[in-house]
């Protein structure tokens, strides 16, 4: 490894640690009416904290998925609209930066490791939520029916969901470690223009989440009717479900 590469690696590592500990912040310009990059950053941070709380609640349901399956499904559905909204705010910033918008170019990108990790977080999050939702219409029976074999193991839709969940845990865990303090710091800053509109949008997202959870939960009788307890042989699988 060359000396230049070593220096680059140390610089990148220092940038990541500083961001993770909240010691460094991008200078997000504040624009009139919309708030610009500063408003975008606060919206993304608020959605991120909201999603983190839902993730923690979802992880609690893994302690007894069979007994808490209704909560497991409801919280999983609740996560979908905020996750899509956060992908939207993040995507907007990426598009504006790479399209050459001056305020976003002035703010600059996050450290390189976060730019590399970001797509993995987005893909695995959408995949774990999507695979979980796909299990609902299948029901417990079809959800456990093997689709194919790999390395001597029977792979069912539930197994696929569990495998994606593990990948998601790794990617999201790293993201949470590196961005939580930074996000909380953003939320404690002064409110740029457009804050009222952004709060309304987030509350609207929560309302959509609640409505979606109620509808999906009502249509998930095969999972919530207690039928899960008829499968003692697969108890280990249930504890890794979404």
C-alpha positions in Angstrom: 0.0 0.0 0.0 1.4 3.4 -1.0 1.9 6.3 1.4 -0.8 8.3 -0.5 -3.3 5.4 -0.1 -2.5 5.1 3.6 -3.1 8.9 4.1 -6.3 8.7 2.1 -7.5 5.7 4.2 -6.8 7.5 7.5 -8.5 10.7 6.3 -11.6 8.7 5.3 -11.7 6.9 8.6 -11.3 10.2 10.5 -14.1 11.7 8.5 -16.4 8.7 9.3 -15.6 8.8 13.0 -16.1 12.5 13.2 -19.5 12.2 11.5 -20.5 9.3 13.7 -19.7 11.2 16.9 -21.4 14.4 15.6 -18.1 16.3 15.6 -18.4 17.4 11.9 -21.4 18.7 10.0 -21.9 19.8 6.5 -22.6 23.5 6.0 -26.1 23.1 4.6 -27.2 26.4 3.0 -30.6 27.7 4.0 -32.8 28.9 1.2 -36.0 31.0 1.5 -39.4 29.3 1.3 -38.2 25.7 1.0 -35.2 25.7 3.4 -32.9 24.2 0.7 -30.3 21.7 1.8 -30.8 22.5 5.4 -34.5 21.8 5.2 -33.8 18.6 3.3 -31.3 17.5 5.9 -33.7 18.0 8.8 -36.5 16.2 7.0 -34.3 13.2 6.3 -33.0 13.2 9.9 -36.6 13.3 11.3 -37.7 10.5 9.1 -34.5 8.5 10.1 -35.2 8.9 13.8 -38.8 7.9 13.3 -37.8 4.8 11.3 -35.2 3.9 14.0 -37.9 3.9 16.7 -40.0 1.6 14.5 -37.1 -0.7 13.9 -36.4 -1.0 17.7 -40.1 -1.8 18.2 -40.0 -4.4 15.4 -36.9 -6.0 16.9 -38.8 -6.4 20.2 -41.5 -8.5 18.4 -38.8 -10.9 17.4 -38.6 -12.1 21.0 -41.9 -13.9 20.4 -43.0 -13.6 16.8 -45.7 -16.1 17.2 -47.3 -14.3 20.1 -46.6 -10.8 18.8 -47.3 -11.5 15.1 -50.0 -8.8 14.9 -47.6 -6.2 16.2 -44.8 -7.6 13.9 -47.0 -7.1 10.9 -48.4 -3.8 11.9 -45.0 -2.2 12.7 -43.5 -3.6 9.5 -46.3 -1.9 7.5 -45.9 1.3 9.5 -42.3 1.4 8.4 -43.1 1.4 4.6 -44.3 5.0 4.0 -41.6 6.7 6.2 -39.0 4.5 4.5 -40.2 5.5 1.0 -40.3 9.2 2.1 -36.7 9.0 3.4 -35.6 7.4 0.1 -37.3 10.3 -1.6 -35.5 13.0 0.4 -32.2 11.3 0.1 -32.7 10.7 -3.6 -33.6 14.4 -4.1 -30.4 15.5 -2.5 -28.4 13.1 -4.6 -30.1 14.3 -7.8 -29.6 17.9 -6.9 -26.0 17.4 -6.0 -25.0 15.5 -9.2 -27.1 17.8 -11.4 -24.9 20.7 -10.3 -27.4 22.6 -8.1 -25.2 25.2 -6.4 -26.6 25.0 -2.8 -26.2 21.2 -2.8 -22.8 21.3 -4.3 -21.8 23.9 -1.7 -23.0 21.6 1.1 -21.0 18.7 -0.4 -21.5 14.9 -0.1 -21.2 12.8 3.0 -18.0 10.8 3.6 -17.2 8.2 1.0 -18.0 5.1 3.1 -21.5 6.5 3.7 -22.0 7.1 0.0 -21.0 3.5 -0.6 -23.1 2.1 2.2 -26.2 4.1 1.3 -27.3 2.1 -1.7 -27.0 -1.2 0.3 -29.1 0.3 3.1 -31.8 1.4 0.6 -31.8 -1.9 -1.4 -31.9 -4.2 1.7 -34.5 -2.1 3.5 -36.9 -2.2 0.5 -36.1 -5.9 0.0 -36.8 -6.9 3.7 -40.1 -4.9 3.8 -41.1 -6.1 0.3 -40.4 -9.7 1.1 -42.3 -9.4 4.4 -45.3 -7.9 2.7 -45.1 -10.6 0.0 -45.5 -13.3 2.7 -48.8 -11.9 3.9 -51.0 -13.0 1.0 -49.2 -16.3 0.8 -50.2 -17.3 4.3 -48.2 -19.6 6.7 -48.6 -22.7 4.6 -47.4 -21.3 1.3 -44.8 -19.1 3.1 -43.1 -22.2 4.3 -43.4 -24.2 1.1 -39.9 -24.8 -0.4 -39.2 -23.1 -3.7 -35.8 -24.7 -4.4 -32.8 -26.2 -2.7 -29.4 -24.5 -2.1 -26.4 -26.0 -0.4 -28.6 -28.8 0.9 -31.1 -26.4 2.4 -34.8 -26.0 1.5 -35.4 -22.4 0.5 -39.0 -21.1 1.1 -40.4 -17.5 0.8 -39.9 -17.2 4.6 -36.3 -18.4 4.3 -35.7 -15.7 1.7 -37.2 -13.1 4.0 -35.0 -14.2 6.8 -31.8 -14.1 4.7 -32.6 -10.6 3.5 -33.3 -9.6 7.1 -29.7 -10.6 8.1 -28.2 -8.6 5.3 -30.5 -5.7 6.2 -29.4 -5.9 9.9 -25.7 -5.5 8.9 -26.2 -2.6 6.5 -28.7 -0.8 8.6 -26.7 -1.4 11.8 -23.7 0.3 10.3 -25.8 3.1 9.0 -27.4 3.7 12.4 -24.0 3.7 14.2 -22.6 6.3 11.8 -25.6 8.6 11.5 -27.8 8.6 14.6 -25.9 11.2 16.6 -25.6 13.3 13.5 -29.4 13.1 12.9 -30.2 14.1 16.4 -27.8 17.0 16.1 -29.6 18.2 13.0 -33.0 18.1 14.8 -31.7 20.4 17.5 -30.7 23.1 15.1 -32.8 26.2 14.3 -35.7 25.6 11.9 -35.2 26.8 8.4 -38.0 28.1 6.1 -40.6 25.5 5.2 -40.5 23.7 8.5 -44.3 23.8 8.9 -44.8 22.2 5.4 -42.2 19.5 6.2 -43.9 18.7 9.6 -47.2 18.4 7.9 -45.8 16.1 5.3 -44.3 13.8 8.0 -47.6 13.8 9.9 -49.3 12.9 6.6 -46.9 10.1 6.1 -47.7 8.8 9.6 -51.4 9.0 8.9 -50.9 6.9 5.7 -48.8 4.5 7.7 -51.6 4.0 10.2 -54.2 3.5 7.6 -52.1 1.0 5.7 -51.3 -0.9 8.8 -55.0 -1.2 9.7 -55.9 -2.4 6.2 -53.1 -4.9 5.9 -53.6 -6.2 9.4 -57.3 -6.8 8.7 -56.4 -8.8 5.7 -53.8 -10.9 7.4 -56.1 -13.3 9.3 -54.1 -16.4 8.2 -51.1 -15.1 10.1 -52.8 -13.6 13.1 -55.5 -16.2 13.8 -53.1 -18.3 16.0 -52.4 -20.6 13.1 -48.7 -20.0 13.6 -48.7 -22.0 16.8 -49.5 -25.1 14.9 -46.0 -25.2 13.5 -43.7 -26.1 16.4 -41.1 -27.6 14.0 -40.6 -24.2 12.5 -40.4 -22.2 15.7 -36.7 -21.3 15.0 -37.7 -19.7 11.7 -40.3 -17.5 13.3 -37.7 -15.8 15.5 -35.9 -14.4 12.5 -38.9 -13.2 10.6 -39.0 -9.6 9.5 
